Amino acid sequence: MAKVKIKPIGDRVLVQHIEEEEQVRGGIIIPDSAKEKPQEAKVIALGTGKKDDAGNSTDFEVKVGDLVLLSPYGGSEVKVDGEKYKLVREDDILGVIV
């Protein structure tokens, strides 16, 4: 995997969606606009961490390489070197897939 040129800050996490394979059922192809947004993603990079009331950084509950479930409409999409990524807050991560 090539090194990504984005370093998240604060409690943000850089993720890349895992594309689901397109399935055709009964010869019907569902257009992209009607498909659900993928919720599974791989953690690519972590920010510096959230600050508590005393100004200390708290540790992330996820680590680079984890597969996670995201809320469908959270975060901001970015495109770097032809690859699509999403910057989300750690709060937008619903869980880790084990």
Contact map, one row per residue, 1 for C-alpha under 8 A:
11100000000000000000000000000000000000000000000000000000000000000000000000000000000000000000000000
11110000000000000000000000000000000000000000000000000000000000000000000000000000000000000000000000
11111000000000000000000000000000000000000000000000000000000000000000000000000000000000000000000000
01111110000000000000000000000000000000000000000000000000000000000000000000000000000000000000000000
00111110000000000000000000000000000000000000000000000000000000000000000000000001000000000000000000
00011111000000000000000000000000000000000000000000000000000000000000000000000000000000000000000000
00011111100001000000000000000000000000000000111000000000000000000000000000000000000000000000000000
00000111111111000000000000000000000000000000111100000000000000000000000000000000000000100000000000
00000011111100000000000000000000000000000000011110000000000000000000000000000000000000000000000000
00000001111100000000000000000000000000000000001111100000000000000000000000000000000000000000000000
00000001111110000000000000000000000000000000011111000000000100000000000000000000000000001100000000
00000001111111000000000000000000000000000000011010000000000000000000000000000000000000111100000000
00000001001111100000000000000000000000000011111000000000000000000000000000000000000000111100000000
00000011000111110000000000000000000000000011110000000000000000000000000000000000000011110000000000
00000000000011111000000000000000000000001111100000000000000000000000000000000000000011110000000000
00000000000001111100000000000000000000001111000000000000000000000000000000000000000111000000000000
00000000000000111110000000000000000001111100000000000000000000000000000000000000000011000000000000
00000000000000011111000000000000000001011100000000000000000000000000000000000000000000000000000000
00000000000000001111100000000000000001000000000000000000000000000000000000000000000000000000000000
00000000000000000111110000000000000001000000000000000000000000000000000000000000000000000000000000
00000000000000000011111000000000000000000000000000000000000000000000000000000000000000000000000000
00000000000000000001111100000000000000000000000000000000000000000000000000000000000000000000000000
00000000000000000000111110001000000000000000000000000000000000000000000000000000000000000000000000
00000000000000000000011111111100000000000000000000000000000000000000000000000000000000000000000000
00000000000000000000001111111000000000000000000000000000000000000000000000000000000000000000000000
00000000000000000000000111110000000000000000000000000000000000000000000000000000000000000000000000
00000000000000000000000111111000000000000000000000000000000000000000000000000000000000000000000000
00000000000000000000000111111100000000000000000000000000000000000000000000000000000000000000000000
00000000000000000000001110111110000000000000000000000000000000000000000000000000000000000000000000
00000000000000000000000100011111011000000000000000000000000000000000000000000000000000000000000000
00000000000000000000000000001111111000000000000000000000000000000000000000000000000000000000000000
00000000000000000000000000000111111000000000000000000000000000000000000000000000000000000000000000
00000000000000000000000000000011111000000000000000000000000000000000000000000000000000000000000000
00000000000000000000000000000111111100000000000000000000000000000000000000000000000000000000000000
00000000000000000000000000000111111110000000000000000000000000000000000000000000000000000000000000
00000000000000000000000000000000011111000000000000000000000000000000000000000000000000000000000000
00000000000000000000000000000000001111100000000000000000000000000000000100000000000000000000000000
00000000000000001111000000000000000111111000000000000000000000000000000100000000000000000000000000
00000000000000001000000000000000000011111000000000000000000000000000111100000000000000000000000000
00000000000000001100000000000000000001111100000000000000000000000011110000000000000000000000000000
00000000000000111100000000000000000001111110000000000000000000000011110000000000000000000000000000
00000000000000111100000000000000000000011111000000000000000000011111000000000000000000000000000000
00000000000011110000000000000000000000001111110000000000000001111111000000000000000000000000000000
00000000000011110000000000000000000000000111110000000000000000011000000000000000000000000000000000
00000011000011100000000000000000000000000011111000000000000000010000000000000000000000000000000000
00000011101111000000000000000000000000000011111110000000000000110000000000000000000000000000000000
00000011111110000000000000000000000000000000111110000000000000000000000000000000000000000000000000
00000001111000000000000000000000000000000000011111000000100000000000000000000000000000000000000000
00000000111100000000000000000000000000000000011111100000111100000000000000000000000000000000000000
00000000011000000000000000000000000000000000000111110000111000000000000000000000000000000000000000
00000000010000000000000000000000000000000000000011111111110000000000000000000000000000000000000000
00000000000000000000000000000000000000000000000001111111110000000000000000000000000000000000000000
00000000000000000000000000000000000000000000000000111111000000000000000000000000000000000000000000
00000000000000000000000000000000000000000000000000111111000000000000000000000000000000000000000000
00000000000000000000000000000000000000000000000000111111100000000000000000000000000000000000000000
00000000000000000000000000000000000000000000000000111111110000000000000000000000000000000000000000
00000000000000000000000000000000000000000000000111110011111000000000000000000000000000000000000000
00000000000000000000000000000000000000000000000011110001111100000000000000000000000000000000000000
00000000000000000000000000000000000000000000000011000000111110000000000000000000000000000000000000
00000000001000000000000000000000000000000000000010000000011111100000000000000000000000000100000000
00000000000000000000000000000000000000000000000000000000001111100000000000000000000000000000000000
00000000000000000000000000000000000000000010000000000000000111110100000000000000000000000000000100
00000000000000000000000000000000000000000010010000000000000111111100000000000000000000000000000000
00000000000000000000000000000000000000000111110000000000000001111100000000000000000000000000000000
00000000000000000000000000000000000000000111000000000000000000111110000000000000000000000000000000
00000000000000000000000000000000000000000110000000000000000001111111000000000000000000000000000110
00000000000000000000000000000000000000011110000000000000000000001111100000000000000000000000000111
00000000000000000000000000000000000000011110000000000000000000000111110000000000000000000000111110
00000000000000000000000000000000000000111000000000000000000000000011111000000000000000000000111110
00000000000000000000000000000000000000111000000000000000000000000001111101000000000000000001111000
00000000000000000000000000000000000000100000000000000000000000000000111111000000000000000001110000
00000000000000000000000000000000000011100000000000000000000000000000011111000000000000000000000000
00000000000000000000000000000000000000000000000000000000000000000000001111100000000000000000000000
00000000000000000000000000000000000000000000000000000000000000000000011111110000000000010001000000
00000000000000000000000000000000000000000000000000000000000000000000000011111000000001111001000000
00000000000000000000000000000000000000000000000000000000000000000000000001111100000001110000000000
00000000000000000000000000000000000000000000000000000000000000000000000000111110000111100000000000
00000000000000000000000000000000000000000000000000000000000000000000000000011111000111100000000000
00000000000000000000000000000000000000000000000000000000000000000000000000001111111110000000000000
00001000000000000000000000000000000000000000000000000000000000000000000000000111111110000000000000
00000000000000000000000000000000000000000000000000000000000000000000000000000011111000000000000000
00000000000000000000000000000000000000000000000000000000000000000000000000000011111100000000000000
00000000000000000000000000000000000000000000000000000000000000000000000000000011111110000000000000
00000000000000010000000000000000000000000000000000000000000000000000000000001111011111000000000000
00000000000001111000000000000000000000000000000000000000000000000000000000001111001111100000000000
00000000000001111000000000000000000000000000000000000000000000000000000000111100000111110000000000
00000001000111100000000000000000000000000000000000000000000000000000000000111100000011111000000000
00000000000111100000000000000000000000000000000000000000000000000000000001110000000001111111100000
00000000001110000000000000000000000000000000000000000000000000000000000000100000000000111111100000
00000000001110000000000000000000000000000000000000000000000100000000000000000000000000011111100000
00000000000000000000000000000000000000000000000000000000000000000000000000000000000000011111110000
00000000000000000000000000000000000000000000000000000000000000000000011001100000000000011111110000
00000000000000000000000000000000000000000000000000000000000000000001111000000000000000011111111100
00000000000000000000000000000000000000000000000000000000000000000001111000000000000000000011111100
00000000000000000000000000000000000000000000000000000000000000000001110000000000000000000000111110
00000000000000000000000000000000000000000000000000000000000001000111100000000000000000000000111111
00000000000000000000000000000000000000000000000000000000000000000111100000000000000000000000001111
00000000000000000000000000000000000000000000000000000000000000000010000000000000000000000000000111
